[in-house]
Amino acid sequence: MDRIAYLHQKELERLEIHEDMSSGKPALKLADDPAIMSLSFMLRKARMVEETLKQVEVRILPRELIVGTFLKTWIVADYTTYEERLQYADMNLAYPRRNNIYTENGEKIYSSSPLRLSEEELQNPYIVGWSWGHACGGFERILQMGYLGIAEEAERKISEMKQGTAADQEKIEFWQAVSICSRAVCRLSDRYADTLEKMALEEADLAQKAEYKQLAAMMRRVPARPAESFWDAVQSVWFSWMCSSRFNGTDLGRLDQYLYPYYEKDLEKGLITEDKAQELVSCFFLKCFESYISVSVYNKGTHPAVMLGGRKHDGTDGTNPLTMMCLKAAERFASPTPKVSVRVNKDTPKAILEQAHKMLMKGLNQPDFYADDNIISAYERIGVPYEDAVSYAQSTCEENSLAGISEDCTNEGPHCDVHDKVELAMRRVCAGEKADTFEAFMQLVEEEIRLCLLEEMEYHNEQTKKLAFFSPQPLHSAGIVGCLESGKDITAGGAKYNNTGSVIGGLATAADGLYAIRRLVYEEKRLTLPEFHEILKNDFGSHELLRQEILNKFPKFGNDIEEVDEIATRLFAVFSDELEKHKNCRGGVYKIGAWASEYRSAYPATPDGRKKGDTFATNISPTPGKDLKGATAILRSAASVNLRHCTAGGMVDVAMHPSCIRGEMGPEILRQLVMGYADMGGIGVQFNILDAEVLKEAQKNPAKYRSLMVRVWGYNDYFVSLDDECQQHIIARTIQETL
């Protein structure tokens, strides 16, 4: 069996036995060490990284060419006291848990209101273990400088500042933290080299002995020093990501772009062949799959994400041989990770879209597609010059981040679920406010959107300041352009760009519901707003016929119907216009985003006919099951919203039956769908090429469909790995059988 087939088989075996990253070792009790606890949070975090990497087990799997693993090597370490968590983590820095429900006595909880951590959660010292994410790592800097070079530069800056007249202790501590973390990665790499050298001594097979020696020499070089070869570069990126993602949610960014110079140089010198490069890329993708295997939690298919293709700094298209190698590796392994995306523009080679078509028809449901020129223009609109705007990459779900030069994609930014604002406006009318016309009611909804965003931004700024103090990210900051230069952590505004992502959620749900209100209350006058609200409070109760009429006879967003789409467009405009009036506390802008909304909710019934607990619309997508006029109608409705301003993401989901793009013309049909949507102003589209009957059969016989993969909302996962509720959400989406 060839190497790649062997390694893939071993990964599948680990998946079946759920071999996760738990090491079985006790957690590190750093909070018991007075010397560590006397330090600032910045230096504590650095020591936590150092001690964790010191304790990580070196594990090298047979026949692999890229080393470093999460499998059974996970270590957690505390560095805070309960009192500190009470003071700084009470707003749940790990992920701001907003909700859209009401208390039993009917008091509203804005979608912007964070749920405080419970007493039990605050007692857990590891609750702050992951607190910053949705960004891309600075792999170009790491490849060019190496962690040792970064540490030495940080130490040089400390020396220069101490020789000056005005020492800045915060900057000194940041550079010290960067040095500690960077050197910790180097020491772990050296331990891998030690182990490989020992394995070489004990190996009888001469070819394998030579390979172990070669790997050992490489681990002495990278990621400590600049990469010299393509193999060096691939190994350096993997090891760097493996280390940093233990402490921070990061993604891989434009992998084919920053690795290509190393491949091109080796190819010109005759040091590598295309087949050998494909083998290394395949090994890298298998390591990413290994990261999926190592995490036994929901949404584990969210990262790492890889962005391929797209414009270069000079405006030409950057598609290169590595682009196709990555797509072929993704096709071969058909795994949820890495999550692969392709940037498309008019210069994207047809071969890339043909390969994407092949993958979709195989049921991989990736890659997803980003409208390159529209997104670059959106970044230019907020002041990012072209040469930096082309650096954008997908991060985690479908958000965008300026890879390696920014912290502009945080998921802690303003969230506004607009279906919630419709409910709040209805409550205001029920309490006595006037809304004698639909326009007056819309103005109440718009006011609630603005109030929500103001509240969200206040919350975000408070949270960001706490986060910078309490949970800095010196290892992640080490690779980000701007941080080393400024002496500031990425959480404190050290990156070159410091914008903040935002989310508008439930757009289709709100637009559909507002149409129903306009028709039933203001046009046909069949109900008053208080009467309609009472029906919703009772979950439609004895008004099932009304609910069915709303569901099945009223027009819905996603069907290219102007009178509904224009409501969605208006809501989105209010959201984006208000955001753009404000700056965040790090001096950056609030980026407009429309990339997701949790599809599950205990939220009460909504005026679009949805009952309590039913799913919401996600992204810029129709409510599941309500898009009835084909794929192009979905895209036209989505493009009616001004997505050209979105720099934080704005994905539309299209579920199609395979017959829609089957046959000789299939790749061309796919190309026209993707490029046509871009021409209309769309910025991102992801496809689920599905047969609902197959999904239902997979529910009955999961063992038979173990490898069936679906796009959930911002990520891919195996269908049979999803819980029942999530499976039903996927099935509920309309499988388009026409274009």
Number of C-alpha atoms within 10 A of each C-alpha: 6 6 14 18 12 13 20 20 13 14 17 16 12 16 16 11 9 13 17 20 19 16 16 10 14 9 15 16 14 18 18 13 10 9 10 18 16 11 13 14 19 24 23 24 28 26 21 24 26 21 18 21 23 16 16 19 21 21 15 16 13 12 14 20 21 25 23 23 24 25 20 18 20 21 22 22 20 20 23 24 16 14 11 13 22 16 12 19 24 18 22 21 25 17 15 21 16 16 18 18 17 14 8 7 6 8 9 15 16 22 23 25 18 19 15 16 18 11 11 7 16 21 15 14 18 15 18 22 18 16 21 28 24 26 30 34 34 25 28 23 20 27 25 16 20 25 30 22 20 24 25 18 18 26 18 13 19 22 12 11 16 14 10 10 7 8 13 13 12 14 19 20 20 27 32 22 29 33 24 23 30 30 20 25 25 24 17 23 27 21 19 22 23 17 16 24 19 14 17 21 11 10 14 10 9 10 9 15 18 13 16 24 18 16 24 23 16 21 27 18 21 28 31 28 21 20 23 16 19 23 22 22 26 25 25 29 24 21 22 28 24 19 22 22 19 18 22 21 22 25 31 26 30 27 22 23 21 16 21 19 14 17 24 17 15 18 15 10 9 9 12 17 13 13 10 12 20 18 17 22 24 25 23 23 26 24 25 24 26 25 22 25 26 23 18 13 9 11 17 18 27 24 27 29 28 25 28 29 26 27 25 17 13 10 12 11 19 20 23 15 15 22 20 19 20 23 22 19 20 25 20 15 20 21 26 29 27 29 31 23 25 28 27 27 20 13 12 19 14 13 11 20 20 16 17 27 22 17 21 22 21 16 20 29 28 31 28 23 25 32 24 23 23 23 28 25 20 21 24 18 14 16 11 16 13 17 14 19 24 24 22 27 30 32 33 27 22 31 29 30 32 28 30 29 28 29 30 30 31 23 20 26 26 28 25 28 23 27 28 27 24 25 21 18 23 21 16 16 17 16 10 9 13 12 18 12 13 17 12 12 24 19 14 22 26 22 15 21 27 20 17 24 23 17 17 23 25 16 19 21 18 13 20 24 15 19 21 19 15 24 25 27 28 31 30 31 29 30 29 28 21 21 26 25 15 15 25 23 29 29 26 21 24 23 27 20 23 25 28 30 28 32 26 26 27 28 30 31 30 29 28 30 25 24 24 22 24 18 16 17 20 19 13 10 12 12 15 14 23 17 13 18 21 14 19 22 15 14 20 22 12 10 12 12 10 13 21 13 11 21 19 12 9 16 22 29 32 28 23 23 14 16 14 23 25 16 22 28 21 16 20 23 16 15 23 25 12 15 20 13 9 14 16 17 19 18 13 17 21 27 27 27 32 30 26 25 21 15 21 15 14 14 19 20 20 27 27 24 24 23 20 17 14 17 23 26 25 27 29 34 28 31 27 22 16 20 24 20 16 21 23 19 18 24 28 21 26 33 23 17 21 17 28 23 23 27 34 29 31 28 28 25 25 22 25 23 18 20 15 18 21 15 11 8 11 18 22 16 17 19 19 13 17 24 19 15 20 26 17 17 23 29 31 28 24 22 19 27 27 26 18 18 10 13 21 14 12 18 17 12 12 16 10 12 17 14 19 22 24 25 25 21 23 23 23 27 26 19 23 22 15 16 10 12 12 16 19 15 17 24 19 15 21 23 24 25 17 14 14
